[in-house]
Amino acid sequence: MTTALYAGLLAFLFIGLSARVIRGRMLHAVALGDGGNDDLMRRIRSQANFVEYTPLFLILLALAEYQDLPAPAVHALGSLYLVGRISHAYGVGIKERIIKRRLYHRVYRFSGMICTFCAIGFTALILIAQYLAQVGG
């Protein structure tokens, strides 16, 4: 099951994002919440955003694979999602230090969300098409 590969890779990304939150809490001596600290808030939101989207994507991908989506298509969707999540986490995690970097920051965050939404949207469309093919056929 190809989805298992992406579930595993995404689990490691989650561990990395969680470790960043823990390090941030230790660095800024904040036990709960973000303590009004911009760096810690970025770390927390990066992890939380990952948690908000990843379960849905993995469920959709597993269902599409279960309905016999070819492995190359599963890899394409899984890779698109993984790259999107890495890009988004990087874009949210970096601090805007100078005005020139603001665009740099937004490009990673924006492209990460585009990849995420495309992976979820394409997978959802595939599931609907698979359903309609089964019902009609």
C-alpha positions in Angstrom: 0.0 0.0 0.0 1.7 3.1 -1.3 -0.2 5.5 1.0 1.6 3.9 4.0 4.9 5.3 2.6 3.5 8.9 2.7 1.9 8.3 6.1 5.3 7.4 7.4 7.1 10.3 5.8 4.4 12.7 7.0 4.7 11.3 10.5 8.4 12.1 10.5 7.6 15.6 9.3 5.1 16.0 12.2 7.7 14.8 14.6 10.1 17.5 13.3 7.5 20.2 13.5 6.6 19.1 17.1 10.3 19.1 18.0 10.5 22.7 16.8 7.6 23.7 19.0 9.2 22.0 22.0 12.6 23.7 21.4 10.7 27.0 21.0 8.9 26.5 24.3 12.2 25.8 26.0 14.0 28.7 24.3 11.3 31.2 25.2 10.3 29.7 28.5 6.7 29.3 27.6 4.8 26.3 28.9 1.4 26.9 27.3 0.3 29.1 24.4 2.8 31.3 22.6 3.4 33.8 25.3 3.1 36.6 22.8 6.3 35.5 21.1 6.3 35.7 17.3 8.8 32.9 16.8 6.9 30.5 19.0 3.6 31.5 17.4 5.1 30.6 14.0 6.3 27.3 15.2 2.9 26.4 16.8 1.0 27.5 13.7 3.2 25.5 11.4 2.6 22.4 13.4 -1.1 23.1 13.8 -1.6 23.8 10.1 0.0 20.4 9.3 -2.4 18.7 11.7 -5.4 20.4 10.3 -4.8 19.1 6.7 -2.8 15.9 6.9 -5.5 13.4 8.3 -8.0 14.4 5.6 -5.4 14.0 2.8 -4.2 10.6 4.0 -7.8 9.3 4.3 -8.6 10.5 0.7 -5.3 9.0 -0.6 -5.9 5.7 1.1 -9.5 5.5 -0.3 -8.3 6.3 -3.8 -5.6 3.7 -3.6 -8.1 1.2 -2.2 -10.2 1.9 -5.3 -7.3 0.8 -7.5 -5.7 4.2 -8.2 -2.4 3.2 -9.9 0.8 3.5 -7.8 2.4 6.2 -9.9 -0.7 8.4 -9.4 -0.6 7.7 -5.6 3.1 8.7 -5.6 2.4 11.8 -7.6 -0.4 12.9 -5.2 1.6 11.9 -2.1 4.7 13.7 -3.3 2.8 16.9 -4.2 1.2 16.9 -0.7 4.6 16.2 1.0 6.4 19.0 -0.9 3.5 21.3 -0.2 3.7 20.7 3.5 7.4 21.1 3.7 7.3 24.3 1.7 4.4 25.7 3.9 6.2 24.8 7.1 9.4 26.5 5.9 7.4 29.6 4.8 5.6 29.9 8.1 8.7 29.1 10.1 11.1 31.6 8.8 11.2 35.1 10.3 10.7 38.2 8.2 13.8 40.1 9.1 14.1 42.5 6.3 11.5 43.8 3.8 13.1 42.0 0.8 12.6 38.7 2.6 8.8 39.2 3.0 8.2 38.1 -0.6 10.6 35.1 -0.1 8.6 34.1 3.0 5.2 34.4 1.2 6.4 32.4 -1.9 7.1 29.3 0.2 3.9 29.6 2.2 1.7 30.3 -0.8 3.2 27.6 -3.0 2.9 25.2 -0.1 -0.8 25.9 0.2 -1.3 25.6 -3.5 0.4 22.2 -3.5 -1.7 21.1 -0.5 -5.0 22.3 -2.0 -4.2 20.7 -5.4 -3.3 17.4 -3.8 -6.5 17.3 -1.7 -8.6 18.6 -4.6 -7.2 16.2 -7.2 -7.6 13.3 -4.9 -11.2 14.3 -4.1 -12.0 14.5 -7.8 -10.4 11.1 -8.4 -12.6 9.6 -5.7 -15.7 11.1 -7.2 -14.7 9.8 -10.6 -14.0 6.4 -9.2 -17.4 6.3 -7.5 -19.2 7.5 -10.7 -17.4 4.8 -12.8 -18.5 2.1 -10.3 -22.1 3.2 -10.1 -22.4 3.7 -13.9 -20.5 0.6 -14.8 
